[in-house]
Amino acid sequence: MSGVSRHLRPWSLLILTLVVLLIGVYNALLALDHVRHADDYRALGVSYPPLLRAGLALVWSAVLLAAGAGLWSRRRWARRWLVAILSNYGAFGVLWLIVFARSDFARGRIAFQAVVTALLVGLVAWIMRWSRVRAAFDVTSSQTNPGEVPE
């Protein structure tokens, strides 16, 4: 049975799942940091409201951790929604930089960040279309109970 389990979870899906979960954990830690040090950030004169950043990071953490958990358990909704979630997360990062960039250096990063985001989202979309990755989600849904409707 272990050979079957290994076949059902391709390495690319495992790595992608871990990356999504790590990004979710990073956002949770970012939210915690901004809540704990909000006064320090205000004293430094950051260009954004620290508690707004904390709240948005917490929302992104919940969304990404849910997507990562869905990928781990090979839920079909996670496969369908992953590219949309990651593209919105990337667009949010670019828009955040556009709105709150003060220096020329920060503004110069906008195009680079947009291109890297587009390339990474394209890579994820390509990986999710691989036949082995799709098969991992299809096999899981075919293992449901006979009377149960797959997701």
C-alpha positions as CSV (number, residue, x, y, z in Angstrom):
1,M,0.0,0.0,0.0
2,S,2.9,2.4,0.6
3,G,3.8,2.2,-3.1
4,V,0.3,3.3,-4.0
5,S,0.4,6.2,-1.5
6,R,3.8,7.3,-3.0
7,H,2.3,7.2,-6.5
8,L,-0.7,9.2,-5.4
9,R,1.3,12.2,-4.1
10,P,3.8,13.4,-6.7
11,W,6.9,15.2,-5.3
12,S,5.9,18.3,-7.2
13,L,2.6,18.4,-5.3
14,L,4.3,17.8,-2.0
15,I,6.8,20.6,-2.6
16,L,4.0,23.0,-3.7
17,T,1.9,22.1,-0.7
18,L,4.8,22.8,1.7
19,V,5.5,26.1,0.0
20,V,1.9,27.2,0.3
21,L,1.8,26.2,4.0
22,L,5.1,28.0,4.6
23,I,3.8,31.2,3.0
24,G,0.7,30.9,5.3
25,V,2.9,30.5,8.4
26,Y,5.0,33.4,7.3
27,N,1.9,35.6,7.0
28,A,0.7,34.5,10.5
29,L,4.2,35.4,11.9
30,L,4.1,38.7,10.0
31,A,0.6,39.5,11.5
32,L,1.9,38.6,15.0
33,D,5.0,40.8,14.5
34,H,3.0,43.8,13.3
35,V,0.5,43.5,16.2
36,R,3.3,43.2,18.8
37,H,5.4,46.0,17.4
38,A,2.8,48.4,15.9
39,D,4.0,51.3,18.1
40,D,7.6,50.7,17.0
41,Y,6.6,50.7,13.4
42,R,4.7,53.9,13.8
43,A,7.6,55.5,15.5
44,L,9.9,54.5,12.7
45,G,7.4,56.2,10.3
46,V,6.6,53.3,8.1
47,S,4.4,54.3,5.2
48,Y,1.5,51.9,6.0
49,P,-0.8,51.4,9.0
50,P,0.8,48.4,10.9
51,L,-2.5,47.1,12.3
52,L,-4.0,47.1,8.8
53,R,-1.0,45.1,7.6
54,A,-1.4,42.7,10.5
55,G,-5.1,42.2,9.7
56,L,-4.5,41.6,6.1
57,A,-1.6,39.2,6.8
58,L,-3.8,37.3,9.1
59,V,-6.5,36.9,6.4
60,W,-3.9,35.8,3.9
61,S,-2.5,33.4,6.4
62,A,-5.9,31.7,7.0
63,V,-6.6,31.5,3.2
64,L,-3.2,30.1,2.4
65,L,-3.2,27.6,5.3
66,A,-6.6,26.4,4.2
67,A,-5.4,26.0,0.6
68,G,-2.3,24.2,1.9
69,A,-4.4,21.8,4.0
70,G,-6.7,21.2,1.0
71,L,-3.7,20.4,-1.2
72,W,-2.3,18.1,1.5
73,S,-5.6,16.2,1.7
74,R,-5.9,16.4,-2.1
75,R,-9.3,18.2,-2.1
76,R,-10.4,19.0,-5.6
77,W,-11.5,22.6,-4.6
78,A,-7.8,23.3,-3.5
79,R,-6.6,22.2,-7.0
80,R,-9.2,24.4,-8.7
81,W,-8.7,27.5,-6.5
82,L,-4.9,27.4,-5.9
83,V,-3.9,29.5,-9.0
84,A,-6.6,32.1,-8.2
85,I,-5.5,32.3,-4.6
86,L,-1.8,32.7,-5.4
87,S,-2.5,35.2,-8.3
88,N,-4.6,37.3,-5.9
89,Y,-1.9,37.1,-3.2
90,G,0.7,38.2,-5.7
91,A,-1.4,41.0,-7.0
92,F,-2.1,42.1,-3.4
93,G,1.7,42.3,-2.8
94,V,2.3,44.3,-6.0
95,L,-0.6,46.7,-5.2
96,W,0.6,47.1,-1.6
97,L,4.0,48.1,-2.9
98,I,2.4,50.5,-5.4
99,V,0.2,52.2,-2.7
100,F,2.8,52.4,0.0
101,A,6.1,52.8,-1.9
102,R,7.8,56.0,-0.8
103,S,11.4,55.8,-2.1
104,D,12.6,55.5,-5.7
105,F,14.2,52.1,-4.8
106,A,10.8,50.8,-3.6
107,R,9.0,52.1,-6.7
108,G,11.7,50.5,-8.9
109,R,10.9,47.1,-7.4
110,I,7.3,47.2,-8.6
111,A,7.9,46.0,-12.1
112,F,10.3,43.3,-11.0
113,Q,7.9,42.0,-8.3
114,A,5.0,42.0,-10.9
115,V,7.1,40.0,-13.4
116,V,8.3,37.5,-10.8
117,T,4.7,37.1,-9.4
118,A,3.4,36.4,-12.9
119,L,6.2,33.9,-13.6
120,L,5.6,32.1,-10.3
121,V,1.8,31.9,-10.8
122,G,2.4,30.6,-14.3
123,L,4.7,28.0,-12.9
124,V,2.1,26.9,-10.4
125,A,-0.6,26.8,-13.0
126,W,1.7,24.6,-15.2
127,I,2.5,22.2,-12.3
128,M,-1.2,21.9,-11.4
129,R,-1.9,20.8,-15.0
130,W,0.6,18.0,-15.0
131,S,-1.1,14.7,-15.5
132,R,0.4,13.1,-12.3
133,V,-0.8,16.0,-10.2
134,R,-4.3,15.9,-11.7
135,A,-4.4,12.2,-11.2
136,A,-3.5,12.6,-7.5
137,F,-6.7,14.6,-7.0
138,D,-8.8,12.4,-9.3
139,V,-7.8,9.2,-7.4
140,T,-8.7,10.7,-4.1
141,S,-12.2,11.7,-5.3
142,S,-12.8,8.2,-6.8
143,Q,-12.0,6.7,-3.4
144,T,-15.1,8.3,-1.8
145,N,-18.0,6.2,-0.7
146,P,-20.3,4.9,-3.5
147,G,-23.2,7.1,-2.5
148,E,-21.1,10.1,-1.7
149,V,-20.8,13.0,-4.1
150,P,-17.2,14.1,-4.7
151,E,-16.3,17.7,-4.1
